[in-house]
Amino acid sequence: MKLDGKTALITGGGSGIGAATARYMAAQGTAVALAGIPAAGIEEAANDIIAKGGRALAVTTDVTRESDVQAAVARTVEAFGALDVVVANAGVQRHKTDRNLFEMDEAEWEKTQDVNLRGVFRTCKHGLAQMIEQGGGGSVIIVSSITALNGRTPNVSYMTAKSGLLGMSRHIAVHYAQHGIRCNAVCPGALEQTPDWGDHPDPGGRESAMVEATPLGRLGTPEDIAPWIAFLASDEASFATGGTFVVDGGITIS
Ligand SMILES: NC(=O)c1ccc[n+]([C@@H]2O[C@H](COP(=O)([O-])OP(=O)(O)OC[C@H]3O[C@@H](n4cnc5c(N)ncnc54)[C@H](O)[C@@H]3O)[C@@H](O)[C@H]2O)c1
């Protein structure tokens, strides 16, 4: 993949899919800015890449704060000279409380929306502004979920946000193509761990149910998803925009 010489900002880069994507892209020559919380997590992930000879930067960033996101874009450009790729990946999954719509209060609903939908809005807003200013195009990859494509999960604010991200990705694809900017959404299936995995009320039950429902017969890993994100960032994907790329072991169509 043609990824060397690029610069990528990856939110939620301290763990899971974000960290795996950063490792994968850095190994192919992309300079990666890992933006996220907690600070210790992103610093460890960035140091790991640097120790292996890659170029990485840790930028403590809470995507619920617009000033943090704006500063993360500025720090990335300051460190690496440009911004070519944005991976809007940070997300929460409030397993215990994001359920039972009929009795949910708005504050609970908003906690997920603020990260998973508005956090991506803030990330895309400042990433796009930088790309437009540079004038050399770019690639935005939004990490949605197969929960945007079916009604299976009990986490209603989560799946609503993930569905909204498909709309946002299509909007960006259509309206920013004139700037040479592509945008695609990736929908991972059930991985071995979800965001906020420690809060899952029934990890064993979830594992057996998801393995049984997945035709390939296993849960996914962050390393299963990272190459798809990297491909969409690469020059080989130059005709791909507005797409929804499902990487799920077949669960969505079964
Ligand atoms: N794991 C799965 O089964 C699965 C399936 C479909 C989609 N996804 C999506 O993939 C993305 C990555 O999830 P993951 O599985 O790697 O889990 P993860 O918990 O390892 O990654 C999420 C990251 O986002 C960070 N984050 C949370 N709130 C933040 C905030 N306010 N500001 C900045 N960073 C914040 C977390 O600290 C974490 O590093 C998420 O958007 C998730 O919804 C995951």
The ligand as an ORCA input file, in Angstrom:
! r2SCAN-3c Opt
* xyz 0 1
  N     -14.713     -3.804     19.403
  C     -15.783     -4.005     18.667
  O     -16.393     -5.102     18.712
  C     -16.263     -2.912     17.740
  C     -17.227     -3.245     16.796
  C     -17.703     -2.237     15.958
  C     -17.216     -0.949     16.065
  N     -16.272     -0.670     17.011
  C     -15.822      0.718     17.101
  O     -14.427      0.776     16.925
  C     -13.917      1.930     17.590
  C     -12.712      1.524     18.423
  O     -13.161      0.644     19.435
  P     -12.231     -0.520     20.032
  O     -12.969     -1.782     19.861
  O     -10.872     -0.393     19.508
  O     -12.312     -0.171     21.595
  P     -11.303      0.688     22.498
  O     -12.018      0.969     23.770
  O      -9.999     -0.004     22.570
  O     -11.112      2.020     21.645
  C     -11.840      3.202     21.868
  C     -10.856      4.297     22.212
  O     -11.541      5.553     22.309
  C     -11.019      6.237     23.426
  N     -11.957      7.244     23.904
  C     -13.089      7.070     24.618
  N     -13.646      8.256     24.894
  C     -12.832      9.200     24.348
  C     -12.866     10.608     24.313
  N     -13.856     11.317     24.900
  N     -11.877     11.267     23.655
  C     -10.882     10.577     23.060
  N     -10.787      9.236     23.084
  C     -11.764      8.557     23.719
  C     -10.762      5.149     24.457
  O      -9.911      5.559     25.503
  C     -10.165      4.059     23.561
  O      -8.768      4.239     23.429
  C     -15.054      2.505     18.405
  O     -15.612      3.625     17.747
  C     -16.041      1.367     18.457
  O     -17.363      1.807     18.614
  C     -15.766     -1.615     17.833
*
